[in-house]
Amino acid sequence: MNRTLFIIILIAFNIAIDQISKVIVRTTMIKGGRGQINVIQDYFQLIWVENKGAFLGMGSDMNPTLRLIFLLILPTLVLAYVIYYIIKTKELDRMSLIAFCCIAGGGIANVFDRIVFGQVTDFFYINLGGVFKTGIFNVADMSVTIGMVILLFSGIFNSKKKENVSV
């Protein structure tokens, strides 16, 4: 498959899955946790909230101008650069390319929400009884996180591979 087409499809897939999940949540749930759904008892729940900030609501109390700069304009510029970088950098290994596409797709999906709705729809919540607990998040957040983890492992794997070659 053409590399650029692969990039476009993977980014579009991340955006589509996120936006479809958010449409389902907005049309079938009650906002604010009153209609929470226990998927796996209290461990994994669906709770619909709207987030005016970034990760875990950070920045939601910023004045509107700062929020526009830090949560819309700056991320848009960074995402544009990431897309430019992955299209132009032919030396990226497949795992790094997939990671960057996940990060870009998730980022674009959340920026889209901020542009269209003025806030981001979040709905996943995990609480493993004090061992592990998340804030409320969405599919785009998962895409970005998975992309970052893949990028981290790809970097570690590639550096170990280079060490073995040079020894």
Order of alpha helices (4+ residues) and beta strands (2+ residues): alpha-beta-beta-alpha-alpha-alpha-beta-alpha
